[in-house]
Structures are given as C-alpha cells and as structure tokens.
Amino acid sequence: MGHVIAFIPASGGVGASTLAAAVAVRGASAGRAVVAVDLDHVAGRLDVVFGVEQHPGWRWDALTEVIGVVDGTALGQRLPCAEGVRVLAHDRSRAALSAELGPNGTDDGAGRGDSSPPVGHGVAVEAVSDVVSGLARAHDLTIVDLPRDLTLVELVSGLVDAVVLVVGSHLSQVAAAAASTVVLTRVLRALPTADVDRQPWSCPPPPTWLVLRGSAVSDDLADVVVDHLDLPLVGIVGDEHRVISDLQRGLVPGARGRGSLVDVADDLLLRLVAVERAA
C-alpha cells in the first residue's frame, strides 16, 4: 500500500492546495505513481491548480454507483493527468446544476444547503473511503486535499499516514488554527475500528505536521506558533511570485525551479519515508 498524506487549511487562502499539488508533482518527478484527490466539494479546485479542468477524464460524478473498494488501477487510468499526477476532482458544471435544481430536476430548493452530497454530484459519503482506499492500493503516493469538514476528516483518518495543517502567519489565521487543531487532533485519535475488509493503515494515529504560510515569517513568530499549536514545524512557505505567475500560465506548482514551496514539498516526502521506516 502506498503513502497517503492529507492537506488541511486552517483557514482560507493559505495555499494548502498549492502545497498539495507541489508534493504530488515532486513525488511523480521522483518516479512514483501519484494520484491527487480533491475532497472539497464546495470550494476545491485542484483541477485548476493542475490545469486539467478542461481535460477529458472521470470526475467524482462518474462514481455515483460505487459499492465497495474501487479498482484503483482502472480508476487511475480514467483520470485526467498533469505532470505525471492523476487528478480526481469535481465536475463544477454538475455541481452548479445540483445546487440550483432539486432531486427531481425542479427548482424547488431541495438541492441546496446541508442536503447536498458531501463529495460531488450524487456521490454518497460512504464512497469516500472506498475510493481513497482503492486509489492508495494502486499508487505509491495518494495526495488528499481536504476541507475543514470533520465528516470527511473522520472518513479518511484511518487511511492516512500523515496530516499536514497549513497555517497562515496572520493573527486571525493563527487563531483559527488554534481552534481547529484541538478538534482535528481529537478526530484523528478516534481511528475507525479494524475489521476484515478495512484495516486502518496508521496506528497509532497519524502525525500532524505544521506548515506556516506567509511572507517574512520570523523565527520568533514561528516559535510562538509552534508552541501555541503544539505541532512540529515542517517548514515555512513564503510568498513566491513565480508560483503565482506559473499558476496563471497553467503551470503546476513544483513543476519547475526551486524555492520554499519545493523545499517544503521535498521535506514532506522525506518525512513520509521516515514514518514508513519507523513503523
């Protein structure tokens, strides 16, 4: 079974998806079979980060009838690909339609709010772990881009080898991280009960690693945040204009050049190897 690493933003606008993409690209460039999974059905745009939003291939809406663990090899071959990374994202046109129309195709509002499915159009929440499990069995590295949704975190908590919490350096962003870290840690410790079909991959609970995101983050500020959140710091990703320019030109983060983003991505991959050896 391959490595599974999940990325969670402690607040909006901290670049968790960008870092997730960079780790995926760096893993693929090292010769690993890599798949990236977008689990944010509301704001996730991992397909845009990879530049595959117009590419043919399956999205979550093609998995509406999933029952049991999927064939990860067959599914991976049907996904759009960029820089050697297979990407499972959402079909935004169908998501917009499901938000406007009710279950019978009428504009009765029944498709709005909490009644909408948690992953993609028509995909049951129970399918999440089956899809991630199948993909992880067929790939060396599975990148999971998670929203701040405890239901989804719980579904994959027993499958991941590590969780990366991406925290902004502004006061409000650190405060948001402090509030979410307590809940996140509690969820990750509540691993699902092992049974014949689904054996949790990580026991004890997967480690949670901290990545700080911001410009000119001082050592003193980093120390304060680490002490406050009580999480190990992997690294600091600064504001890199080249990364923003690359995204605007359709280039995937981590595909070229160096910088703090690539350095942190490489460090995360090395830490995953260390976790495997320690186990």
C-alpha positions as CSV (number, residue, x, y, z in Angstrom):
1,M,0.0,0.0,0.0
2,G,1.3,3.4,-0.9
3,H,1.6,6.5,1.3
4,V,-1.4,8.7,1.9
5,I,-0.9,12.3,3.0
6,A,-3.8,14.7,3.7
7,F,-3.6,18.5,3.5
8,I,-6.0,20.7,5.5
9,P,-6.1,24.5,5.5
10,A,-6.5,26.0,9.0
11,S,-8.2,29.0,7.3
12,G,-9.0,30.2,3.8
13,G,-6.4,31.4,1.4
14,V,-3.3,29.7,2.9
15,G,-2.4,27.7,-0.2
16,A,-3.0,24.2,1.0
17,S,-4.0,23.0,-2.4
18,T,-0.9,24.6,-3.9
19,L,1.3,22.8,-1.5
20,A,-0.6,19.5,-2.0
21,A,0.0,19.8,-5.8
22,A,3.7,20.5,-5.3
23,V,4.1,17.4,-3.2
24,A,2.3,15.4,-5.8
25,V,4.4,16.7,-8.6
26,R,7.7,16.2,-6.7
27,G,6.7,12.7,-5.9
28,A,5.9,12.0,-9.6
29,S,9.2,13.5,-10.7
30,A,10.9,11.0,-8.5
31,G,9.3,8.1,-10.4
32,R,6.4,7.4,-8.1
33,A,2.9,6.6,-9.2
34,V,0.9,9.5,-7.8
35,V,-2.8,10.5,-7.6
36,A,-4.3,13.6,-6.1
37,V,-7.9,13.6,-4.7
38,D,-10.0,16.7,-4.2
39,L,-12.5,16.2,-1.4
40,D,-13.7,19.8,-1.1
41,H,-17.0,19.8,-3.0
42,V,-17.7,23.5,-2.3
43,A,-14.5,25.4,-3.0
44,G,-12.0,22.8,-4.1
45,R,-10.4,23.5,-7.4
46,L,-7.5,21.1,-7.5
47,D,-8.2,20.5,-11.2
48,V,-7.5,24.2,-11.8
49,V,-4.3,24.1,-9.9
50,F,-3.2,21.1,-12.1
51,G,-4.6,22.8,-15.2
52,V,-6.8,19.8,-16.1
53,E,-10.2,21.4,-15.7
54,Q,-10.8,21.1,-19.5
55,H,-9.1,17.8,-19.9
56,P,-11.2,14.7,-20.6
57,G,-11.5,12.1,-17.9
58,W,-13.6,11.0,-15.0
59,R,-14.6,13.2,-12.1
60,W,-16.4,12.4,-8.9
61,D,-19.8,12.4,-10.7
62,A,-18.7,9.3,-12.5
63,L,-18.5,7.4,-9.2
64,T,-22.1,7.7,-8.1
65,E,-22.7,4.0,-8.0
66,V,-19.5,3.0,-6.1
67,I,-20.1,0.0,-3.9
68,G,-17.0,-1.4,-2.1
69,V,-13.4,-0.6,-2.6
70,V,-12.7,0.6,-6.2
71,D,-10.1,-0.8,-8.6
72,G,-7.6,1.9,-8.1
73,T,-5.6,1.0,-11.2
74,A,-8.5,1.1,-13.5
75,L,-9.9,4.3,-12.0
76,G,-6.5,6.0,-12.2
77,Q,-6.3,5.3,-15.9
78,R,-9.5,7.1,-16.4
79,L,-8.5,10.3,-14.6
80,P,-7.0,13.4,-16.2
81,C,-3.3,13.7,-15.8
82,A,-0.8,16.5,-15.5
83,E,3.0,16.3,-14.7
84,G,2.6,12.6,-14.1
85,V,-0.1,13.1,-11.5
86,R,-3.6,11.6,-11.9
87,V,-6.3,14.0,-10.5
88,L,-9.7,13.2,-9.2
89,A,-11.6,16.4,-9.0
90,H,-15.2,17.7,-9.2
91,D,-17.4,18.4,-12.2
92,R,-18.3,22.0,-11.5
93,S,-21.0,22.2,-14.1
94,R,-22.9,19.4,-12.5
95,A,-22.2,20.8,-9.0
96,A,-23.7,24.1,-10.0
97,L,-26.7,22.3,-11.5
98,S,-27.3,20.2,-8.4
99,A,-27.2,23.4,-6.3
100,E,-30.0,25.0,-8.4
101,L,-32.2,22.0,-9.0
102,G,-33.9,19.7,-6.6
103,P,-33.6,15.9,-6.7
104,N,-36.4,15.7,-9.3
105,G,-34.8,18.2,-11.6
106,T,-37.0,21.1,-10.4
107,D,-36.0,24.4,-8.9
108,D,-37.6,23.6,-5.6
109,G,-34.5,24.4,-3.5
110,A,-34.3,20.8,-2.2
111,G,-30.8,20.5,-3.6
112,R,-29.4,23.4,-1.5
113,G,-27.9,23.5,1.9
114,D,-26.9,20.5,4.1
115,S,-28.9,18.1,2.0
116,S,-26.4,18.2,-0.9
117,P,-23.9,15.3,-1.1
118,P,-20.6,15.9,0.6
119,V,-18.5,14.9,-2.4
120,G,-19.5,15.8,-5.9
121,H,-22.9,15.4,-7.6
122,G,-24.7,12.3,-6.4
123,V,-21.7,10.7,-4.6
124,A,-22.6,9.1,-1.3
125,V,-20.4,10.0,1.7
126,E,-19.7,6.3,2.3
127,A,-17.9,6.1,-1.1
128,V,-15.1,8.4,0.0
129,S,-13.1,5.8,2.0
130,D,-13.7,3.2,-0.7
131,V,-12.4,5.4,-3.4
132,V,-9.3,6.7,-1.5
133,S,-8.5,3.1,-0.3
134,G,-8.6,1.8,-3.9
135,L,-6.5,4.5,-5.3
136,A,-4.0,4.2,-2.5
137,R,-3.6,0.5,-3.1
138,A,-2.7,1.2,-6.7
139,H,-0.4,4.2,-6.3
140,D,2.8,4.9,-4.4
141,L,1.5,8.2,-3.2
142,T,-2.0,9.5,-2.7
143,I,-2.5,13.2,-2.0
144,V,-5.8,14.1,-0.3
145,D,-6.9,17.7,-0.4
146,L,-9.3,18.1,2.5
147,P,-11.6,21.0,3.5
148,R,-12.3,21.9,7.1
149,D,-15.1,19.3,7.3
150,L,-15.0,16.9,10.2
151,T,-17.1,14.3,8.5
152,L,-14.6,14.0,5.7
153,V,-11.6,14.1,8.1
154,E,-13.2,11.2,10.0
155,L,-13.7,9.2,6.9
156,V,-10.1,9.3,5.9
157,S,-8.4,9.4,9.3
158,G,-7.8,5.7,9.4
159,L,-6.3,5.7,5.9
160,V,-3.7,8.5,6.1
161,D,-0.1,8.2,7.1
162,A,0.3,11.9,7.9
163,V,-1.8,15.1,8.0
164,V,-0.4,18.5,7.0
165,L,-2.1,21.5,8.6
166,V,-1.3,24.7,6.6
167,V,-1.5,27.8,8.8
168,G,-1.3,31.4,7.7
169,S,1.0,33.8,9.7
170,H,-1.5,36.5,10.4
171,L,-3.1,36.7,13.9
172,S,-6.6,35.8,12.7
173,Q,-5.2,32.8,10.8
174,V,-3.2,31.5,13.8
175,A,-6.3,31.9,16.0
176,A,-8.4,29.9,13.5
177,A,-5.7,27.2,13.6
178,A,-5.7,27.1,17.4
179,A,-9.4,26.5,17.4
180,S,-9.3,23.8,14.7
181,T,-6.3,21.9,15.9
182,V,-7.9,20.7,19.1
183,V,-10.9,19.3,17.2
184,L,-8.7,17.9,14.5
185,T,-6.4,16.0,16.9
186,R,-9.4,14.5,18.7
187,V,-10.9,13.2,15.4
188,L,-7.6,11.7,14.2
189,R,-7.2,9.9,17.5
190,A,-10.6,8.3,17.0
191,L,-9.5,5.8,14.4
192,P,-12.2,3.5,12.9
193,T,-12.4,0.0,14.4
194,A,-10.5,-2.5,12.4
195,D,-12.4,-5.2,10.6
196,V,-11.8,-7.9,8.0
197,D,-12.4,-5.6,5.0
198,R,-10.9,-2.3,6.2
199,Q,-7.8,-2.4,8.3
200,P,-6.6,1.0,9.4
201,W,-3.3,1.8,7.9
202,S,-2.0,4.1,10.7
203,C,-1.8,3.0,14.3
204,P,-1.1,5.0,16.5
205,P,-2.9,7.9,14.9
206,P,-1.1,9.6,12.0
207,P,1.2,12.5,12.9
208,T,0.0,16.1,12.2
209,W,2.7,18.3,10.7
210,L,2.6,22.1,10.6
211,V,3.4,24.3,7.6
212,L,3.5,28.0,8.0
213,R,2.5,30.2,5.1
214,G,3.3,33.8,4.8
215,S,5.9,36.4,3.8
216,A,8.8,37.3,6.1
217,V,7.9,34.9,8.9
218,S,10.5,35.4,11.6
219,D,11.9,32.7,13.8
220,D,10.3,34.2,16.9
221,L,6.9,34.1,15.3
222,A,7.4,30.6,14.1
223,D,8.4,29.6,17.7
224,V,5.3,31.2,19.1
225,V,3.0,29.5,16.7
226,V,4.7,26.1,17.2
227,D,4.4,26.4,21.0
228,H,0.8,27.6,20.7
229,L,-0.4,24.8,18.4
230,D,1.9,22.2,19.9
231,L,2.7,20.7,16.5
232,P,6.1,20.0,14.8
233,L,7.0,22.6,12.2
234,V,8.0,21.1,8.8
235,G,8.8,24.4,7.1
236,I,7.7,27.9,6.0
237,V,6.3,28.6,2.5
238,G,6.9,32.2,1.6
239,D,5.1,34.3,-1.0
240,E,6.7,33.4,-4.3
241,H,5.6,35.5,-7.2
242,R,6.9,32.9,-9.6
243,V,4.4,30.3,-8.3
244,I,1.6,32.7,-8.8
245,S,2.8,33.5,-12.3
246,D,3.1,29.8,-13.1
247,L,-0.5,29.2,-11.9
248,Q,-1.8,32.0,-14.1
249,R,0.1,30.4,-17.1
250,G,-1.3,26.9,-16.4
251,L,2.0,25.5,-14.9
252,V,1.6,23.2,-12.0
253,P,3.3,24.2,-8.7
254,G,6.5,22.3,-8.1
255,A,7.0,21.5,-11.8
256,R,9.9,23.8,-12.2
257,G,12.5,25.8,-10.3
258,R,13.3,25.8,-6.6
259,G,12.1,27.9,-3.7
260,S,10.4,27.5,-0.3
261,L,7.4,25.6,-1.8
262,V,9.5,23.0,-3.4
263,D,11.8,22.7,-0.4
264,V,8.9,22.1,2.0
265,A,7.3,19.6,-0.5
266,D,10.6,17.6,-0.7
267,D,10.9,17.7,3.1
268,L,7.3,16.3,3.5
269,L,8.2,13.4,1.1
270,L,11.3,12.6,3.1
271,R,9.3,12.6,6.3
272,L,6.8,10.1,4.8
273,V,9.7,7.7,4.1
274,A,10.9,8.2,7.7
275,V,7.4,7.3,9.0
276,E,7.4,4.1,7.0
277,R,10.8,3.1,8.3
278,A,9.8,3.9,11.9
279,A,6.7,1.7,11.5
